[in-house]
């Protein structure tokens, strides 16, 4: 998706039940990984935890390609209730 609009998932930044993360890289896979890692860290910070024994699942993610060719990814994660 070509990026020409505001970030779609940024509305989740202040949601205490999920973590939101953003990643940017020339490599699509790395941008996604960075977004997921940052979202997991955000969720742990919101929960006041330094480690989790439960799993974290991706709720939503978006990938954008900037005009300069770099990728920007957003991710939203939550604790997996199956654990």
MITOR-955426 format. One record per atom (N, C-alpha, C): atom name; x, y, z; residue in one letter; residue number from 0. Coordinates in Angstrom, 1 decimal. Atoms other than C-alpha are relative to their C-alpha. Last residue first. Layout:
<rec 'CA'; <X; Y; Z>; 'A'; NUM>,
...
***
This chain:
<rec 'N'; <-1.1; 0.4; -0.8>; 'X'; 82>,
<rec 'CA'; <-2.2; -19.4; 27.2>; 'X'; 82>,
<rec 'C'; <-0.5; -0.3; 1.4>; 'X'; 82>,
<rec 'N'; <-0.2; 1.5; 0.0>; 'X'; 81>,
<rec 'CA'; <-5.3; -19.3; 25.0>; 'X'; 81>,
<rec 'C'; <1.0; -0.5; 1.0>; 'X'; 81>,
<rec 'N'; <0.8; 0.6; -1.1>; 'X'; 80>,
<rec 'CA'; <-6.1; -15.7; 26.0>; 'X'; 80>,
<rec 'C'; <0.1; -1.5; 0.1>; 'X'; 80>,
<rec 'N'; <0.8; 1.1; 0.5>; 'X'; 79>,
<rec 'CA'; <-3.3; -14.4; 23.7>; 'X'; 79>,
<rec 'C'; <-0.7; -0.7; 1.2>; 'X'; 79>,
<rec 'N'; <-0.3; 1.3; -0.6>; 'X'; 78>,
<rec 'CA'; <-2.2; -11.1; 25.1>; 'X'; 78>,
<rec 'C'; <-0.9; -1.1; -0.5>; 'X'; 78>,
<rec 'N'; <0.6; 0.2; -1.3>; 'X'; 77>,
<rec 'CA'; <-2.6; -8.3; 22.6>; 'X'; 77>,
<rec 'C'; <0.4; -1.3; 0.6>; 'X'; 77>,
<rec 'N'; <0.0; 1.3; -0.6>; 'X'; 76>,
<rec 'CA'; <-0.8; -6.9; 19.6>; 'X'; 76>,
<rec 'C'; <-0.8; 0.0; 1.3>; 'X'; 76>,
<rec 'N'; <0.7; 0.0; -1.3>; 'X'; 75>,
<rec 'CA'; <-1.2; -4.0; 17.2>; 'X'; 75>,
<rec 'C'; <0.0; -1.4; 0.5>; 'X'; 75>,
<rec 'N'; <0.5; 1.2; -0.6>; 'X'; 74>,
<rec 'CA'; <1.3; -3.5; 14.4>; 'X'; 74>,
<rec 'C'; <-0.7; 0.3; 1.3>; 'X'; 74>,
<rec 'N'; <0.7; -0.2; -1.3>; 'X'; 73>,
<rec 'CA'; <2.3; -0.7; 12.1>; 'X'; 73>,
<rec 'C'; <-0.5; -1.4; 0.4>; 'X'; 73>,
<rec 'N'; <1.0; 1.0; -0.4>; 'X'; 72>,
<rec 'CA'; <4.8; -1.0; 9.2>; 'X'; 72>,
<rec 'C'; <-0.5; 0.4; 1.4>; 'X'; 72>,
<rec 'N'; <0.4; -0.4; -1.3>; 'X'; 71>,
<rec 'CA'; <6.8; 1.5; 7.2>; 'X'; 71>,
<rec 'C'; <-1.1; -0.9; 0.4>; 'X'; 71>,
<rec 'N'; <1.3; 0.6; -0.5>; 'X'; 70>,
<rec 'CA'; <8.7; 0.4; 4.2>; 'X'; 70>,
<rec 'C'; <-0.2; 0.5; 1.4>; 'X'; 70>,
<rec 'N'; <-0.1; 0.7; -1.3>; 'X'; 69>,
<rec 'CA'; <11.4; 2.4; 2.4>; 'X'; 69>,
<rec 'C'; <-1.4; -0.5; 0.4>; 'X'; 69>,
<rec 'N'; <-0.2; 1.4; 0.0>; 'X'; 68>,
<rec 'CA'; <11.2; 3.0; -1.3>; 'X'; 68>,
<rec 'C'; <0.1; -0.7; 1.3>; 'X'; 68>,
<rec 'N'; <-1.5; 0.2; 0.1>; 'X'; 67>,
<rec 'CA'; <11.7; 6.8; -1.3>; 'X'; 67>,
<rec 'C'; <0.3; -1.5; 0.0>; 'X'; 67>,
<rec 'N'; <-0.5; -0.4; 1.4>; 'X'; 66>,
<rec 'CA'; <7.9; 7.3; -2.1>; 'X'; 66>,
<rec 'C'; <1.5; -0.3; -0.2>; 'X'; 66>,
<rec 'N'; <-0.2; -1.4; 0.2>; 'X'; 65>,
<rec 'CA'; <7.0; 5.4; 1.1>; 'X'; 65>,
<rec 'C'; <0.6; 0.3; -1.4>; 'X'; 65>,
<rec 'N'; <-1.2; -0.3; 0.7>; 'X'; 64>,
<rec 'CA'; <5.7; 1.9; 1.1>; 'X'; 64>,
<rec 'C'; <0.1; 1.4; -0.3>; 'X'; 64>,
<rec 'N'; <0.0; -1.1; 0.9>; 'X'; 63>,
<rec 'CA'; <3.1; 1.0; 3.7>; 'X'; 63>,
<rec 'C'; <1.4; 0.1; -0.7>; 'X'; 63>,
<rec 'N'; <-1.3; -0.3; 0.6>; 'X'; 62>,
<rec 'CA'; <2.4; -2.1; 5.7>; 'X'; 62>,
<rec 'C'; <-0.2; 1.1; -1.1>; 'X'; 62>,
<rec 'N'; <0.1; -0.8; 1.2>; 'X'; 61>,
<rec 'CA'; <-0.5; -2.5; 8.1>; 'X'; 61>,
<rec 'C'; <1.4; 0.2; -0.5>; 'X'; 61>,
<rec 'N'; <-1.2; -0.6; 0.5>; 'X'; 60>,
<rec 'CA'; <-0.9; -4.9; 11.0>; 'X'; 60>,
<rec 'C'; <-0.2; 0.6; -1.4>; 'X'; 60>,
<rec 'N'; <0.1; -0.6; 1.3>; 'X'; 59>,
<rec 'CA'; <-3.7; -6.2; 13.1>; 'X'; 59>,
<rec 'C'; <1.3; 0.6; -0.4>; 'X'; 59>,
<rec 'N'; <1.5; -0.3; 0.2>; 'X'; 58>,
<rec 'CA'; <-4.4; -8.3; 16.2>; 'X'; 58>,
<rec 'C'; <-0.1; 0.6; -1.4>; 'X'; 58>,
<rec 'N'; <0.2; -1.2; 0.8>; 'X'; 57>,
<rec 'CA'; <-0.9; -9.9; 16.4>; 'X'; 57>,
<rec 'C'; <-1.5; 0.2; -0.3>; 'X'; 57>,
<rec 'N'; <0.4; 0.3; 1.4>; 'X'; 56>,
<rec 'CA'; <-0.7; -12.4; 19.2>; 'X'; 56>,
<rec 'C'; <-0.2; 1.4; -0.7>; 'X'; 56>,
<rec 'N'; <0.5; -1.3; 0.6>; 'X'; 55>,
<rec 'CA'; <1.3; -12.3; 22.4>; 'X'; 55>,
<rec 'C'; <-0.4; -0.3; -1.4>; 'X'; 55>,
<rec 'N'; <-0.4; -0.3; 1.4>; 'X'; 54>,
<rec 'CA'; <1.8; -15.5; 24.4>; 'X'; 54>,
<rec 'C'; <-0.6; 1.4; -0.4>; 'X'; 54>,
<rec 'N'; <1.0; 0.2; 1.0>; 'X'; 53>,
<rec 'CA'; <1.6; -15.6; 28.2>; 'X'; 53>,
<rec 'C'; <0.5; 0.3; -1.4>; 'X'; 53>,
<rec 'N'; <0.0; 1.4; 0.2>; 'X'; 52>,
<rec 'CA'; <4.5; -15.9; 30.6>; 'X'; 52>,
<rec 'C'; <-1.1; -0.4; -1.0>; 'X'; 52>,
<rec 'N'; <1.3; 0.7; 0.0>; 'X'; 51>,
<rec 'CA'; <5.3; -12.3; 30.2>; 'X'; 51>,
<rec 'C'; <0.1; -1.5; -0.1>; 'X'; 51>,
<rec 'N'; <0.0; 1.3; 0.8>; 'X'; 50>,
<rec 'CA'; <8.4; -10.3; 31.1>; 'X'; 50>,
<rec 'C'; <-1.4; -0.5; 0.1>; 'X'; 50>,
<rec 'N'; <-1.3; 0.1; 0.6>; 'X'; 49>,
<rec 'CA'; <9.2; -6.8; 32.4>; 'X'; 49>,
<rec 'C'; <0.1; -1.3; -0.8>; 'X'; 49>,
<rec 'N'; <-0.7; 1.3; -0.1>; 'X'; 48>,
<rec 'CA'; <5.6; -6.0; 33.2>; 'X'; 48>,
<rec 'C'; <1.4; 0.1; -0.6>; 'X'; 48>,
<rec 'N'; <-0.9; -0.1; -1.1>; 'X'; 47>,
<rec 'CA'; <3.8; -2.7; 33.9>; 'X'; 47>,
<rec 'C'; <0.8; -1.2; 0.3>; 'X'; 47>,
<rec 'N'; <0.4; 1.0; -1.0>; 'X'; 46>,
<rec 'CA'; <0.9; -3.7; 31.7>; 'X'; 46>,
<rec 'C'; <0.9; 0.1; 1.3>; 'X'; 46>,
<rec 'N'; <1.3; -0.4; -0.5>; 'X'; 45>,
<rec 'CA'; <1.3; -0.5; 29.6>; 'X'; 45>,
<rec 'C'; <-0.5; -0.9; 1.1>; 'X'; 45>,
<rec 'N'; <-0.1; -1.2; -0.8>; 'X'; 44>,
<rec 'CA'; <5.0; -1.2; 29.4>; 'X'; 44>,
<rec 'C'; <-1.3; 0.4; 0.5>; 'X'; 44>,
<rec 'N'; <-0.6; 0.3; -1.3>; 'X'; 43>,
<rec 'CA'; <4.4; -4.8; 28.4>; 'X'; 43>,
<rec 'C'; <0.2; 1.2; 0.8>; 'X'; 43>,
<rec 'N'; <1.0; 0.7; -0.8>; 'X'; 42>,
<rec 'CA'; <2.0; -3.7; 25.6>; 'X'; 42>,
<rec 'C'; <0.6; -0.3; 1.4>; 'X'; 42>,
<rec 'N'; <1.0; -1.0; -0.4>; 'X'; 41>,
<rec 'CA'; <4.5; -1.1; 24.3>; 'X'; 41>,
<rec 'C'; <-1.0; -0.7; 0.9>; 'X'; 41>,
<rec 'N'; <-0.6; -0.8; -1.0>; 'X'; 40>,
<rec 'CA'; <7.3; -3.7; 24.2>; 'X'; 40>,
<rec 'C'; <-1.0; 1.0; 0.6>; 'X'; 40>,
<rec 'N'; <-0.1; 0.8; -1.1>; 'X'; 39>,
<rec 'CA'; <5.1; -6.0; 22.2>; 'X'; 39>,
<rec 'C'; <0.6; 0.7; 1.2>; 'X'; 39>,
<rec 'N'; <1.3; 0.2; -0.5>; 'X'; 38>,
<rec 'CA'; <4.2; -3.3; 19.8>; 'X'; 38>,
<rec 'C'; <0.0; -0.8; 1.3>; 'X'; 38>,
<rec 'N'; <0.4; -1.3; -0.7>; 'X'; 37>,
<rec 'CA'; <7.8; -2.3; 19.4>; 'X'; 37>,
<rec 'C'; <-1.4; -0.1; 0.6>; 'X'; 37>,
<rec 'N'; <-0.8; -0.1; -1.2>; 'X'; 36>,
<rec 'CA'; <8.7; -5.9; 18.6>; 'X'; 36>,
<rec 'C'; <-0.3; 1.2; 0.8>; 'X'; 36>,
<rec 'N'; <0.5; 1.0; -0.9>; 'X'; 35>,
<rec 'CA'; <5.8; -6.2; 16.1>; 'X'; 35>,
<rec 'C'; <0.8; 0.0; 1.4>; 'X'; 35>,
<rec 'N'; <1.4; -0.4; -0.5>; 'X'; 34>,
<rec 'CA'; <6.7; -3.0; 14.4>; 'X'; 34>,
<rec 'C'; <-0.5; -0.9; 1.0>; 'X'; 34>,
<rec 'N'; <-0.2; -1.1; -0.9>; 'X'; 33>,
<rec 'CA'; <10.4; -4.0; 14.2>; 'X'; 33>,
<rec 'C'; <-1.3; 0.5; 0.6>; 'X'; 33>,
<rec 'N'; <-0.5; 0.5; -1.2>; 'X'; 32>,
<rec 'CA'; <9.5; -7.3; 12.7>; 'X'; 32>,
<rec 'C'; <0.2; 1.1; 1.0>; 'X'; 32>,
<rec 'N'; <1.1; 0.8; -0.7>; 'X'; 31>,
<rec 'CA'; <7.2; -5.8; 10.1>; 'X'; 31>,
<rec 'C'; <0.5; -0.5; 1.3>; 'X'; 31>,
<rec 'N'; <1.0; -1.0; -0.5>; 'X'; 30>,
<rec 'CA'; <9.9; -3.2; 9.1>; 'X'; 30>,
<rec 'C'; <-1.1; -0.7; 0.8>; 'X'; 30>,
<rec 'N'; <-0.6; -0.7; -1.2>; 'X'; 29>,
<rec 'CA'; <12.5; -6.0; 8.9>; 'X'; 29>,
<rec 'C'; <-1.0; 1.0; 0.6>; 'X'; 29>,
<rec 'N'; <0.0; 0.9; -1.1>; 'X'; 28>,
<rec 'CA'; <10.3; -8.1; 6.6>; 'X'; 28>,
<rec 'C'; <0.5; 0.6; 1.3>; 'X'; 28>,
<rec 'N'; <1.4; 0.2; -0.4>; 'X'; 27>,
<rec 'CA'; <9.7; -5.2; 4.2>; 'X'; 27>,
<rec 'C'; <-0.1; -0.9; 1.3>; 'X'; 27>,
<rec 'N'; <0.5; 1.4; 0.1>; 'X'; 26>,
<rec 'CA'; <13.4; -4.3; 4.0>; 'X'; 26>,
<rec 'C'; <-1.3; -0.2; 0.6>; 'X'; 26>,
<rec 'N'; <0.0; 0.2; 1.4>; 'X'; 25>,
<rec 'CA'; <14.3; -0.6; 3.5>; 'X'; 25>,
<rec 'C'; <-0.5; -1.4; -0.4>; 'X'; 25>,
<rec 'N'; <-1.2; 0.6; 0.5>; 'X'; 24>,
<rec 'CA'; <13.2; -0.2; 7.1>; 'X'; 24>,
<rec 'C'; <-0.1; 0.0; -1.6>; 'X'; 24>,
<rec 'N'; <-0.3; -0.5; 1.3>; 'X'; 23>,
<rec 'CA'; <10.6; 1.4; 9.3>; 'X'; 23>,
<rec 'C'; <1.3; -0.6; -0.4>; 'X'; 23>,
<rec 'N'; <-1.3; 0.4; 0.5>; 'X'; 22>,
<rec 'CA'; <8.8; 0.0; 12.3>; 'X'; 22>,
<rec 'C'; <0.2; 0.6; -1.4>; 'X'; 22>,
<rec 'N'; <-0.3; -0.5; 1.3>; 'X'; 21>,
<rec 'CA'; <5.8; 1.2; 14.4>; 'X'; 21>,
<rec 'C'; <1.4; -0.4; -0.4>; 'X'; 21>,
<rec 'N'; <-1.4; -0.2; 0.4>; 'X'; 20>,
<rec 'CA'; <4.3; -0.4; 17.4>; 'X'; 20>,
<rec 'C'; <0.1; 0.5; -1.4>; 'X'; 20>,
<rec 'N'; <-0.1; -0.6; 1.3>; 'X'; 19>,
<rec 'CA'; <1.0; -0.4; 19.3>; 'X'; 19>,
<rec 'C'; <1.5; 0.2; -0.3>; 'X'; 19>,
<rec 'N'; <-1.3; -0.7; 0.2>; 'X'; 18>,
<rec 'CA'; <0.3; -2.7; 22.3>; 'X'; 18>,
<rec 'C'; <0.0; 0.5; -1.4>; 'X'; 18>,
<rec 'N'; <-0.9; 0.5; 1.1>; 'X'; 17>,
<rec 'CA'; <-3.2; -3.6; 23.3>; 'X'; 17>,
<rec 'C'; <1.2; 0.8; -0.1>; 'X'; 17>,
<rec 'N'; <0.1; 1.4; 0.2>; 'X'; 16>,
<rec 'CA'; <-5.5; -3.4; 26.3>; 'X'; 16>,
<rec 'C'; <0.8; -0.6; -1.1>; 'X'; 16>,
<rec 'N'; <-0.7; 0.7; -1.0>; 'X'; 15>,
<rec 'CA'; <-4.5; 0.1; 27.5>; 'X'; 15>,
<rec 'C'; <0.0; -1.5; -0.2>; 'X'; 15>,
<rec 'N'; <0.9; 1.1; -0.5>; 'X'; 14>,
<rec 'CA'; <-5.6; 1.7; 24.3>; 'X'; 14>,
<rec 'C'; <0.8; -0.8; 0.9>; 'X'; 14>,
<rec 'N'; <0.4; -0.3; -1.4>; 'X'; 13>,
<rec 'CA'; <-3.6; 5.0; 24.0>; 'X'; 13>,
<rec 'C'; <-0.9; -1.1; 0.6>; 'X'; 13>,
<rec 'N'; <-1.1; -0.4; -0.8>; 'X'; 12>,
<rec 'CA'; <-1.7; 4.1; 20.8>; 'X'; 12>,
<rec 'C'; <-0.3; 0.1; 1.5>; 'X'; 12>,
<rec 'N'; <-0.2; 1.0; -1.1>; 'X'; 11>,
<rec 'CA'; <-4.6; 2.2; 19.3>; 'X'; 11>,
<rec 'C'; <1.1; 0.4; 0.9>; 'X'; 11>,
<rec 'N'; <1.2; -0.2; -1.0>; 'X'; 10>,
<rec 'CA'; <-5.8; 5.1; 17.1>; 'X'; 10>,
<rec 'C'; <0.2; -0.9; 1.2>; 'X'; 10>,
<rec 'N'; <-0.5; -0.9; -1.1>; 'X'; 9>,
<rec 'CA'; <-2.3; 4.9; 15.4>; 'X'; 9>,
<rec 'C'; <-1.1; 0.3; 1.1>; 'X'; 9>,
<rec 'N'; <0.1; 0.7; -1.3>; 'X'; 8>,
<rec 'CA'; <-3.6; 1.9; 13.4>; 'X'; 8>,
<rec 'C'; <0.4; 0.9; 1.2>; 'X'; 8>,
<rec 'N'; <1.3; 0.5; -0.3>; 'X'; 7>,
<rec 'CA'; <-4.4; 3.7; 10.2>; 'X'; 7>,
<rec 'C'; <-0.2; -0.5; 1.4>; 'X'; 7>,
<rec 'N'; <-0.1; 1.4; -0.5>; 'X'; 6>,
<rec 'CA'; <-1.3; 5.8; 10.0>; 'X'; 6>,
<rec 'C'; <-1.3; -0.5; 0.4>; 'X'; 6>,
<rec 'N'; <-0.5; 0.2; -1.3>; 'X'; 5>,
<rec 'CA'; <-2.2; 9.1; 8.2>; 'X'; 5>,
<rec 'C'; <0.0; -1.5; 0.3>; 'X'; 5>,
<rec 'N'; <1.0; -0.4; -1.1>; 'X'; 4>,
<rec 'CA'; <-2.6; 9.0; 4.5>; 'X'; 4>,
<rec 'C'; <0.6; -0.2; 1.3>; 'X'; 4>,
<rec 'N'; <0.4; -1.4; 0.3>; 'X'; 3>,
<rec 'CA'; <-0.4; 8.9; 1.4>; 'X'; 3>,
<rec 'C'; <-1.0; 0.5; 0.9>; 'X'; 3>,
<rec 'N'; <0.3; -0.9; -1.1>; 'X'; 2>,
<rec 'CA'; <1.6; 5.7; 2.0>; 'X'; 2>,
<rec 'C'; <-0.4; 1.4; -0.5>; 'X'; 2>,
<rec 'N'; <-0.8; -1.3; 0.1>; 'X'; 1>,
<rec 'CA'; <1.4; 3.4; -1.0>; 'X'; 1>,
<rec 'C'; <-0.4; 0.9; 1.2>; 'X'; 1>,
<rec 'N'; <0.9; -1.2; 0.0>; 'X'; 0>,
<rec 'CA'; <0.0; 0.0; 0.0>; 'X'; 0>,
<rec 'C'; <0.9; 1.2; 0.0>; 'X'; 0>,
***
